[in-house]
Amino acid sequence: MQIKVETLDKPMRIPREKLEEFKGVLSRGMINRMRREAVRCPVKNKTVAFLECFTCEKFLRRVKGEVYCKG
């Protein structure tokens, strides 16, 4: 299933535990940019931040502004 990545004006709130997973792996600038991106999640049936989508077990890959999902 392909889902379009949307760019937001303001960053979405992400739980601190999720952000801690990315420290040391991704740069601060990359994390800040990804916080401004969201997808319409078919699993949760709501809009979620891309970083939450990225840590989901259903996430396959992201190519050219689209997320491929098993859900």
Secondary structure, DSSP 4 states (H G I P E B T S, - for coil): -EEE-EE-SSPPP--HHHHHHHBTTB-HHHHHHHHTEEEEETTTTEEEEHHHHHTSTTEEEEETTEEEE--
